[in-house]
Amino acid sequence: VILVGCCPSGTASNVMVFLARGNVALAVAIASVSTILAPIVTPLLILLLASKWVNISIGSLFISIIQVVIIPLMLGFIVKKFFGKQAEAGAKALPLVSVISIVLIVSAVVAGSQAQLAKTGLLIFAVVVLHNVLGFLLGFFFARLCGMDLAKQKAVAMEVGMQNSGLGLGVAIATAHFSPLAAVPSAIFSVWHNISGSVLAFIFSRMKDKKKVGT
C-alpha cells in the first residue's frame, strides 16, 4: 500500500480529467513533473515509510515520459494544426477509444496477477479502496483550499487519487525489492482506480463552477 502511494500519477488520470471536463493541461503537467521527480522522490518516500531503499531506472522513466506524454502531445498539436476540422470531428470518439484502451491494459494486469489476487482477502481490497478515495478527497479539497477553480480541482483530485501503480512501476518495485505478495495491492489498485476514476469523472462532468455560473 505504501508503494502505491509513493508512485507518481498515471497516464490514465489524464484521460479521466478529460472525461471529467477538468483542466487537462494541468493534469498533464502534474503527471509529467511527478514522473520526472519519481527516481528521487519515490525511493526517499519508501525509505521514510517502509525503511527500504529501492533503485528506479531514470532511463526507463525518461523513455516512458517520451512515449506517453511528449509524443502524444506533439502528435496532437500537429493534427490540430493541419487537420483542425477532422480533429474536432474525431474528438467525439476519442474518449471511447481511451476507455477501451484502459480496459484492455487493466485486463492484462489482472491476467498476469490472477494467482496472487486469488490469495488475498477483502482486507487488502478495502485498504486499497480507502487509499484511493482519500486521495481523491484530499486532492479535491486541498485544491479548493488553494483557491483553484473547479476545472483545476478536478485535475488535482484525479492526479492525487490515481497512481502509476500496476502499469509497470508499482508491481516492478514490489517484486524486485520486496515479494510477489507485495505487488498485490498495486495490481488491485490498477484495476480499482480506473473504475473509481471513471465514476468520479462522470460525477465531475455534471458539476459546474458556481463562480462561472454566477457571472
N, C-alpha and C positions, 0 to 999 in steps of 0.2 A: 504493500500500500504506500509506503514511503517512496519507493521507486516511481510509482505513478505520479505522485505529487511533485517529484523532482524533475520530471521530464518536461521539455518545452511544449508549447501548444502545437497541436497537429494541423495538417492541411485541411482536414475535414471541417474544422471550425470556421474556416474562411467560407466554405460552401454554406454552412448553416447561417452565418451572418448575412450572406447574400439573400438566402431564402427568408430571413427574418426582417429584411429591409433595413439592415443596420449599416454602419459605416465600414464598407469593405476595405477601403484604403487603410483605415486604422487597424483593422483586423490583420491584413497582410503585413503591415509594419510591425505589429506586436509579434506575430508568428516568426517573422524574419529575424528580428532582434533577439528574441528568446532562443531561437535555434543557433544563432551566431555565438551567443554567450554560453550555450549549453556545455561545451567542452570544459569550461572553467566553473560555472555556477553549479551544474548538476553534480559533479564529483564532490564539491565542497558541501553542498546540502546533504548528500548521502553520508559523507563523513561526519557531519554535525549530528544528524538524526539517527543514523544506523551504525556509526563507528566503523565504517568500512570505506576504504579508498578504492575507487574504480577509475579505469582509464577509458576515455572516449576518443575515438578516432576523429581528429579535426578534419582530415581529408575527406572522409566519408560523409560527414555532416555538410561540408562545403559543397560537395557534389550533389547532395540531397537538396540544398538550397537552390542550386542552379537548376536542377531538374524540376522541382515542384513549385518554385516561386519565380525565379528570374526568367526562364524560358517561356512559361505560360504568359507572364506579363508582357514580354516583348512580342510574342505572337498576337496577344490581344490588342496591343497598340497598333501593330501592323495591319491586322484585319479591320480594326476600327477606322484606320486612316484611309485605306484603299478600298474597303468593301463595307462602307458605312451602312447602306440600306440592307444588304444581306445580313450584316451582323445584328441589326435591330430585329430583323425577322427571325433569325436563328436563336436570339436570346431567350425567346419564349420556351424553347425546347431544351435549352442547356441545363436548367435546374433538374429536369427529369434525368438527363444523361449523367449529371453529377451524382444524384442519389443512387442510380443504378450501379455506377462505378463503386461507390462506397459500400453498397450491399455486397458486391462481388468480392471486394477486398476483405470485408469483415467475415464473409463466408469462408474465405481461405484461411484466415486467422483461427476461426473456430475449428475448422477441419484439422489444422495442424496441432491443436491443443485439446482435442476432444477427450483423450485419455486422462489428462490432468484435470480437465474441467469436471469429469465424471466423479473424481475422487473428492471433490470439495463439497462442503455443505453450504447451508444458507447463510451462515455467519459471514463468510468472506464476501458473498454477494451483497449482503446487507451493508457491510462496511464500505464496499466499493460504491454502492448507490448513495450512501450518506456523504462520502467524499465528493462525489460528483455534484450532488445537489448543493452542498455547502460552497463549492467552487462557483457555481452559477450565482448563488445568492450574494456571496462576498464580492464577486466581481461587479455585479449589477449595482448594489447599494454603495460600494466604495466609489464607483464612477459617478453615481448620483451625488454623493457627498462632496466630490471634487467639482461639482457644478457642470458636468458634461450634459449635452443634450441626449435625447432618447436614443438616437441612432448610435452614438458612441457608447452609451450604457449597454446596448445590446451587444456591440462588438467586444467590449471588455468582459462582459459576462460569459460569452462563448469562449473567448480565449483563455480565461481563467479556469473555466469548468471543463474544457476539453484538452487532453494532452496527447502527445505522440507516444502513447504507452504500448500499444500492441502492434503497431505497424512498423516494427523493427527495433526501436531504441529500448523500450522498457523490457521487452522479452529478451533481447540480446544481453542487456546488462544483468538481468536476473539469472539467466542460465550460465553466463560466463563467470560471474563473481559470487553467486550465492548457490542456488539449487534450482532444479527444474520446477519444484513446487512454488518457488518464489515468483515464477513467471505467471502463475495462475491469476492473481489479481490484475496484472496488466492485460492478460488475454480477455478476462471478463470485462474490464473497463473498456477495451477497444470495441466491444460489442455494445455495451450498455450506453456509453456516451454518445454513440450515433443515434440510438433510439431516443434517449432523453433530449439530445440536441435537436432532433427533428421535431419532437413535440414542443419544445421550447421555441423553436423557430416559428412554428405555426402560431403559437400564442403571441409571440413578439410581432409577427406580421399583422396582427389585428390591432396592435396598440398604436396610438397616435400621440405625438408630442403635444402636450397641453399648451405649451408656450406658443407653438406654431399655430395651433387651432385657435387660440385666443387672439392672435394677431390677424 
